[in-house]
Amino acid sequence: MFGEFVRNTRLKKRIGLREFCLKSGRDASNWSKIERGVLPPPKDQKSLEKIASDLGIKKGGEQWMQLFDFAALKRGKVPADIMNDEELVENLPLFFRTLRGQKPVKDELRKMAELIRRG
């Protein structure tokens, strides 16, 4: 997810792997492993922001959020902005059960619809 997203974004902008790595001081061999999903993405916010900047991704835009979401998910984490929202965290089990094909009860559906409308 993360590596594929970065590679596709880089290629769409016609930035070669070596050029991308030279510009930012990254090791091309290790970066290639990240793009192929062999190595995990960086964990820290500053590194991810630098990657976004090097790719010309606008801060706060859809691609920005995708980059950070893919990085979190690749590490097996729920994105930090979601974890900071107590109401969303409280409803994550319902979301997970729904994804697994378990039908939510009427009251749970109502709560989920309210969250989505506010979103």
N, C-alpha and C positions, 0 to 999 in steps of 0.2 A: 504494500500500500504506500508507505512513505517513500521508499526508494523509487518505485515506479512513478509516483506523482512528481517527484523532483526531476527524475530523468525526462519524463514527458514534457514538463514545463521548460526545462533547459533546452531540449531539442526544438520545441516550438519557437523558442526565442533565438534559435540558431547559435547556441553557445556550446562549443565543444567541451568535452570532459576536461581536457588539459587546460584550456582557457579558463574554465570555471574554477579549477583548482589553483591555477597560478594567481588569479585575481584575488583569491581569498587566503592563500597560503595553506591550502589543504593538500594532503598527499593523494595523488590521483589513484594509486592502487587501493588505498583504504576507502576512498570515496566511491570507487567503482563497486566495492563490496557492500557499501551502504545502499547504493542504488539497486543492487541485485538482491538485497534483503539478507545477505550473509552476515552483515554487522548491523547492530541496532542504530537508530538515529541518535544524534546528540540529545542529552537530557536537559541541558540548561537553556533557559529562555534566551539568553544573549546569543548563543550559537544558532538557535533556530531563527532568531530575528536577523542575524547576519546572512543566513542562507536565503531567507525570504528577500532581503535587500539585494543580494547578489543575483537573484533570479528576477528582480524587478517587480516583485509582488507588493502591491499596495497594502500598507498597514491597515488592518481592520476589515479588509475586503474578504470576499468569499474564498479566494485562493489562500489568503492569510490564515483563515480559520481552518481550511482543509489541511494545510501544512502542519499546523499545531495539533489538530485532531488526529491525523495519521501518525504523527510522531508519538503521541500519547498511546494510541491504540497498539502500535507496534511494540511498545514496551509493556503492554498489558494493563494500561492504566485508563481510568476514566478522565477525560480532559478536566483540567483544574477549574475552569470557569463553571463547569457543571457541578463539580464537587463543592464549590463555594455557595451554591444555591440550595439551601436546606430543603425547600419544598420539592425541588427536582430530585434531590437525593432520596427523599422520603418515597418518591414515586418510582424510582428505578426498579425495585423488585416487580412492580406491576408491568412495567415495560419489558423486562426480561422474560417474565412468564408469558406475556402476549407474543413475544418473538418465538417462544418455544411452542406456540400453538395452544396454550391454555387460555380458555376464554375468560375475560374479566367479568366480574359481576356488574350489574347496572350502576351502582354507586361509584365503582372504580372507573367505569367508562365516563361518567359525568365529570369526575375529578380530572381525568386525563384531557377531556375536551376543554375544560376550563384552562388548564395549563397551556394547551396548544393555542387557544384563542388569545391568551395574554402574550404569548411568545413573540 
